[in-house]
Amino acid sequence: MRTCQMLYPAESSSRRAVSMDGMWKFSLDERQEGEKNGWKNGVPGREMIPVPASFQDFYTDKDTREYTGDVWYETDFFVPGEWEGMEVGIRFGCATHCAQVYVNGKEAAYHEGGFLPFLVPVTELVAYNAFNKVVVRVNNELSETRIPCGAVKVLKNGKKMSKPYFDFYNYSGLQRPVKLVAFPREHVEDYSVRFELDGADALVHYTVETTGEHPVSVELYDEEQKLAASASGKEGTLHVADAHRWDVGDGYLYEFRIRIADGEKLIDEYADRIGIRTVEIAGRNILLNGRPVYLKGFGKHEDSDIAGRGFNINVMKRDFECMKWIGANCFRTSHYPYSEEIYRMADREGILIIDEVAAVGMFRSLMNFAEASSGKQTSFFTSPTIPQLLAHHLQCVEDMICRDKNHPSVIAWSLFNEPETTDVSSTAYFEKIFEKAAEVDPQKRPRTFAMIGNSGPDTCKCQHLCDFLSLNRYYGWYLLGGYELSDAEEAFRQEMDGWVKKSPERPLIFTEYGADTSAAEHKLPSVMWSQEYQEEYLEMSHRVFDSYDFVAGELVWNFADFQTTEGIMRVNGNKKGIFTRQRQPKAAAWYFKKRWESLPRDYKG
Ligand code: CKX
């Protein structure tokens, strides 16, 4: 069984997927005794905690909330007798940031990277028709050898704390659904699809990977459950007559059914939903199904009250409703791949996604927002830890693309957020990451990275690698804010003129721009932090965007207020949300609704 198996755990006549979500036993390991005291056989105490969730915000004491190190989870699970002879595994939606898994006291798997799923094979470790025990040691320490990057500080009292080189709280734990899965020994391991449009028809080129040699057949059903096309073989093409294309606001999904059979006998069956659409860059435009699309939307976070970064199906639903209400068509999964359920929802809603790997913090700074345009250099890419970081980053890019490659909603890969690109030492590193994305994506989606202010048209040493440019810019907030807004506009236009000279025939989008705003603050005339200032700032930004033809999208920072590390620049979190953390609109939400509902899909196309 491949441990990097990324197929979403689905049930079928040959497969089982049972939720393991619920209350698990839980303990911090403050004295680092779990290892020597054999907690792999059982976690001491009676403390229970929900899975999925971040562990931090349940507790009322600060030492637990800020705890940095190992935490232990445990639960019992029943393995039915009928599953004997099948492959059995535990699939974790994620464990942030790394995890050692034990089943019935035996080491079962180790996984690094806190935002992608992994499958732990347990076929030989479990007792059948009996209860079994899984224990997970999760570690949430940040370093420069793994993404996202950061450090750990040891306080004088001996306690550790997280020092992220990024601006979101270091939520951690078992934050996504966990499932007990079973499937046949010979099974579908992976599949991929890519599309060609042919007038009203479409060609769906597919490949299927299986663990055996029995024949494979595939079928495509439309939303009325009518057979639209079929083919046999591990590779082939489905000809779909009069194909209903997946498009913005029209999340039409076909069911793609894969079968492995031995004559009449079914061996394995796996079904998923796919959307037929193409994505490409043509000159200054991003094309969806051959037609320009202007991106309108947000940088987001998985972040909400109490569950922190834990997957919350209710918050997900509300977020999509808010995005539709406001007229958004796109979001970036800043700054890590999100829970798979969110992509499935975007597929269904016809919302576009720029999928970002957790490569954030590649600029040594605890307040990167304050230093974003300072010209500061930290020689990040010359550090001795770079080979280890690169290997991990490459693995995460591969796993993210392996997981998300078939989602119609995913239109591009964002391979870094705000890295330091002003030193030539970054270029070789970037080339490897960009090559990997192209190599593993069957659809060859456009690649980009989100550029910090320091990465300008004349300073960025990696811009040539992007299929479209993505800028995070804060003219009028971190730079020249308040009454200096008119100077901010001039400085902004000067930079934009530089990009026009450097790269006139490539789309440029804004992956961040925004102003912190208190939902309680109104002031006439405006001051920074008031709702009035947020709108003035946005009006200025949009005036600039609207005067450059190659600007192909605007993803404002952020969809909602979110939790960060505490500090003098953060009043209980980042307040750049257009919605509050409870998903209620600030005044700017109505401003955006008006603008986005009036911009045509092919604005500037
Ligand atoms: N960009 C100047 C990364 C985000 C932060 C955002 C902010 C910065 C700005 C960099 O993760 O939240 O400071 O609001």
Residues whose N, C-alpha, C, O or C-beta is under 5 A from the ligand:
A	BS01	CKX	D167 N368 F369 A372 N574
